[in-house]
Amino acid sequence: MTKDIVKFGLLLGLILGFASPVATLSAQSLPSKAEIEAERSIGVMSAPVTMIEFASLTCPHCANFHRDVLPAIKKEYIDTGKVRLVYKDFPLDQVATAASMMARCAKPSQYFGLIGILYRNQTKWSRSPDTRGALAGIGKLAGISQATFDACLKSQQVFDGVIKDKNEGEKKYKVQSTPTFIINGKKIDGGLPIEEFRKVLDQSVAAAK
């Protein structure tokens, strides 16, 4: 682990009111390492098109995508077996990192529902004077107890899982901003209106046949 990542993690702990993200944990409250690092995706594995999204939970453009565009993509492409969406964390700040960490501590069945709530209510929790309290309240909607929430945000293992996604985006795909999409290898920087996404996805589906 690099010094920058350690420094970033320590700053996160200070911002959220913890001494350090490497404090002793109540291990039974947290998912396993494999569960923390597991791929977050929706759609069938056999879908001809894989759409990777690198996103930050404090990014307004990412929120616009999840609120205004993703529902149509899910209905038209994901639910019909044409596209599989893989969600990757690419936090742009410490608050986004905390939110991503919390989401990874939710049950897999609750993950995308929680991500949706975080994006729909982004301005409320991300600008709250009590970020920790606001996130904990949202986490409870997904069944994350206060004890699990506290352990989650202190966990170096959870933190590393989030940063692993970010490092992959930077090194493998040269991601510099959010949202960034990789659709069957084609990189798209920034969100597009649904009409433009339809063109790209239709072309990708046709090319994959």
C-alpha positions as CSV (number, residue, x, y, z in Angstrom):
1,M,0.0,0.0,0.0
2,T,1.3,3.4,-0.9
3,K,1.9,6.2,1.5
4,D,-0.7,8.3,-0.3
5,I,-3.4,5.7,0.3
6,V,-2.5,5.5,4.0
7,K,-2.6,9.3,4.3
8,F,-5.9,9.4,2.4
9,G,-7.3,6.8,4.8
10,L,-6.2,8.6,7.9
11,L,-7.7,11.9,6.6
12,L,-11.0,10.0,6.0
13,G,-11.0,8.8,9.6
14,L,-10.4,12.3,11.0
15,I,-13.2,13.8,8.8
16,L,-15.7,11.2,10.0
17,G,-14.7,11.5,13.6
18,F,-12.6,8.4,13.9
19,A,-9.0,8.2,15.0
20,S,-7.9,5.9,12.2
21,P,-9.4,3.5,9.7
22,V,-7.1,0.8,10.9
23,A,-8.7,0.5,14.4
24,T,-9.6,-2.9,15.9
25,L,-12.8,-4.2,14.4
26,S,-15.7,-6.3,15.5
27,A,-15.1,-8.8,12.6
28,Q,-18.5,-10.5,12.9
29,S,-20.2,-7.2,12.0
30,L,-18.5,-7.0,8.6
31,P,-18.6,-9.0,5.3
32,S,-15.7,-11.2,4.5
33,K,-12.7,-10.0,2.4
34,A,-14.1,-11.9,-0.6
35,E,-17.5,-10.3,-0.2
36,I,-16.0,-6.8,0.2
37,E,-13.9,-7.2,-3.0
38,A,-16.7,-9.0,-5.0
39,E,-17.7,-7.4,-8.3
40,R,-20.9,-5.3,-8.0
41,S,-23.0,-5.9,-11.1
42,I,-26.6,-6.2,-12.4
43,G,-27.6,-8.2,-15.4
44,V,-26.9,-11.7,-16.6
45,M,-23.3,-12.9,-17.0
46,S,-24.1,-14.1,-20.6
47,A,-25.0,-10.5,-21.7
48,P,-23.2,-9.7,-25.0
49,V,-22.3,-6.2,-23.7
50,T,-20.5,-5.4,-20.5
51,M,-20.8,-1.8,-19.4
52,I,-18.4,-0.8,-16.7
53,E,-19.2,2.4,-14.8
54,F,-16.6,4.3,-12.7
55,A,-18.4,6.6,-10.4
56,S,-18.1,8.8,-7.3
57,L,-21.1,9.0,-4.9
58,T,-20.5,12.8,-4.5
59,C,-20.4,13.4,-8.3
60,P,-23.5,15.3,-9.5
61,H,-23.2,13.9,-13.1
62,C,-23.1,10.4,-11.7
63,A,-26.3,11.2,-9.7
64,N,-27.9,12.4,-12.9
65,F,-27.0,9.2,-14.7
66,H,-28.4,7.0,-11.9
67,R,-31.6,9.1,-11.5
68,D,-32.4,10.0,-15.1
69,V,-30.7,7.5,-17.5
70,L,-30.0,4.2,-15.7
71,P,-33.7,3.3,-15.2
72,A,-34.2,3.3,-19.0
73,I,-31.0,1.4,-19.6
74,K,-32.0,-1.2,-17.1
75,K,-35.5,-1.6,-18.6
76,E,-34.4,-1.7,-22.2
77,Y,-31.0,-3.4,-22.1
78,I,-30.1,-4.9,-18.7
79,D,-33.5,-6.6,-17.9
80,T,-33.6,-7.9,-21.5
81,G,-30.3,-9.7,-21.2
82,K,-28.4,-7.4,-23.6
83,V,-26.2,-5.5,-21.2
84,R,-24.5,-6.3,-17.8
85,L,-23.6,-3.2,-15.7
86,V,-20.5,-3.4,-13.5
87,Y,-20.3,-0.6,-10.9
88,K,-16.8,0.5,-9.8
89,D,-16.0,2.9,-7.1
90,F,-13.9,5.9,-8.1
91,P,-14.3,8.3,-5.1
92,L,-13.3,11.9,-5.8
93,D,-13.2,12.9,-2.2
94,Q,-13.2,11.6,1.4
95,V,-17.0,11.8,1.8
96,A,-17.5,9.7,-1.4
97,T,-15.0,7.2,0.0
98,A,-17.0,6.9,3.2
99,A,-20.2,6.4,1.4
100,S,-18.6,3.7,-0.9
101,M,-17.2,2.0,2.2
102,M,-20.6,1.9,3.8
103,A,-22.3,0.5,0.7
104,R,-19.8,-2.4,0.6
105,C,-20.9,-3.4,4.1
106,A,-24.5,-3.8,3.0
107,K,-25.8,-7.3,2.0
108,P,-25.3,-7.9,-1.8
109,S,-29.1,-7.9,-2.3
110,Q,-29.3,-4.4,-0.9
111,Y,-26.2,-2.9,-2.6
112,F,-27.7,-1.3,-5.7
113,G,-30.8,-0.2,-3.8
114,L,-28.5,1.6,-1.4
115,I,-26.5,3.1,-4.2
116,G,-29.7,4.4,-5.7
117,I,-30.8,6.0,-2.4
118,L,-27.4,7.7,-2.0
119,Y,-27.5,9.2,-5.5
120,R,-31.1,10.3,-5.2
121,N,-30.4,12.1,-1.9
122,Q,-26.8,13.1,-2.7
123,T,-27.2,16.8,-1.9
124,K,-28.7,16.1,1.5
125,W,-26.1,13.7,3.0
126,S,-23.0,15.0,1.1
127,R,-23.6,18.5,2.3
128,S,-24.8,17.7,5.8
129,P,-22.9,19.2,8.7
130,D,-23.0,15.7,10.2
131,T,-21.9,13.5,7.3
132,R,-21.3,10.5,9.6
133,G,-24.8,10.7,11.1
134,A,-26.5,11.3,7.7
135,L,-24.7,8.2,6.2
136,A,-25.5,6.1,9.2
137,G,-29.2,7.0,8.8
138,I,-29.2,6.0,5.2
139,G,-27.3,2.8,6.0
140,K,-30.0,1.7,8.4
141,L,-32.5,1.7,5.5
142,A,-30.4,-1.1,4.0
143,G,-30.1,-3.0,7.3
144,I,-26.7,-1.7,8.3
145,S,-26.7,-1.4,12.1
146,Q,-24.8,1.4,13.9
147,A,-22.2,-1.2,15.1
148,T,-21.6,-2.4,11.6
149,F,-21.5,1.1,10.2
150,D,-18.9,2.2,12.8
151,A,-16.8,-1.0,12.2
152,C,-17.1,-0.5,8.4
153,L,-15.8,3.0,8.4
154,K,-12.9,2.0,10.6
155,S,-11.9,-1.0,8.4
156,Q,-8.7,-0.8,6.4
157,Q,-9.9,-3.9,4.5
158,V,-13.1,-2.1,3.3
159,F,-11.1,1.0,2.5
160,D,-8.6,-1.1,0.5
161,G,-11.5,-2.6,-1.5
162,V,-12.8,0.8,-2.5
163,I,-9.3,2.0,-3.5
164,K,-8.6,-1.1,-5.4
165,D,-11.5,-0.2,-7.8
166,K,-10.1,3.4,-8.1
167,N,-6.6,2.1,-8.8
168,E,-7.9,-0.2,-11.5
169,G,-9.7,2.7,-13.2
170,E,-6.6,4.9,-13.2
171,K,-4.1,2.3,-14.3
172,K,-6.1,0.0,-16.6
173,Y,-8.5,2.5,-18.2
174,K,-6.9,5.9,-17.6
175,V,-10.0,7.2,-15.8
176,Q,-9.6,10.8,-14.7
177,S,-13.1,11.9,-14.1
178,T,-16.6,10.6,-13.3
179,P,-18.7,9.1,-14.6
180,T,-16.5,7.2,-17.0
181,F,-18.0,4.2,-18.9
182,I,-16.2,1.3,-20.6
183,I,-18.6,-0.4,-23.0
184,N,-17.1,-3.5,-24.5
185,G,-13.7,-1.8,-24.4
186,K,-14.9,1.6,-25.7
187,K,-14.3,4.4,-23.3
188,I,-16.9,7.1,-22.8
189,D,-15.9,10.1,-20.6
190,G,-18.9,11.7,-18.9
191,G,-22.6,11.1,-18.9
192,L,-24.6,11.0,-22.1
193,P,-28.3,11.6,-22.6
194,I,-30.3,8.4,-23.0
195,E,-30.6,8.8,-26.7
196,E,-26.8,8.8,-27.1
197,F,-26.5,5.8,-24.8
198,R,-29.0,3.9,-26.9
199,K,-26.9,4.5,-30.0
200,V,-23.7,3.3,-28.4
201,L,-25.4,0.3,-26.7
202,D,-27.3,-0.7,-29.9
203,Q,-24.0,-0.6,-31.9
204,S,-22.2,-2.6,-29.2
205,V,-25.0,-5.3,-29.1
206,A,-25.0,-5.6,-32.9
207,A,-21.2,-5.8,-33.0
208,A,-21.2,-8.6,-30.4
209,K,-23.5,-10.9,-32.4
